[in-house]
Amino acid sequence: MTRWATHLGLAVVLWCGPGGSAVLAAPRAPTAVVASEAWIRLPPPAADVAAGYVELHNGGPPDRLLAAHAAGFGQVQIHAMRMDGEVMRMQPLPDGLALPAGKITALRPGGYHLMLMMPKRPLQEGQHVRVRLQLASGSEQSVDFVVRDGMGGPAHGPGAGR
């Protein structure tokens, strides 16, 4: 009986793999949302906020950008610019930003953007800022944003003319 139990145990270990346990949970799917064209507009030296822009390509089912975090900032919020009569107003999106299936959602000047608040130190042109994006699907991804001077966004950088 002992020899039979030993063989059965060996068979279970071989079947389960090196971890020694059969895990029936589905493997975690890679995120269907891919970020590109990520940049932050260089703010004036005394500013306590900066705006971040990125294109989010959703190649999967509908999702939602729920939150963003950056180690060098006290807070990051998702915002939209809206016309209120003849005045452009910025408004936080506490419920996040919808990312429709098969679409590109662009965070650009004058529209959706990330507000990076309370920087721990001044930003410099060319600096990279890692921002962690949290999605409703449960996936997270870290995206490197590059700091650009002035209007150095999509109109003058990669992706110009889209």
Buried (B, 14 or more C-beta within 10 A) or exposed (E): EEEEEEEEEEEEEEEEEEEEEEEEEEEEEEBBBBBEBBBBBBBEEEEEBBBBBBBBBBEBEBBBBBBBBBEBBEEBBBBBBEEEEEEEEEEEBEEBBBBEEEEBBBBBEEEBBBBBBEBEEEBEEEBEBEBBBBBBBEBBBEBEBBBBEEEBBBEEEEEEEE
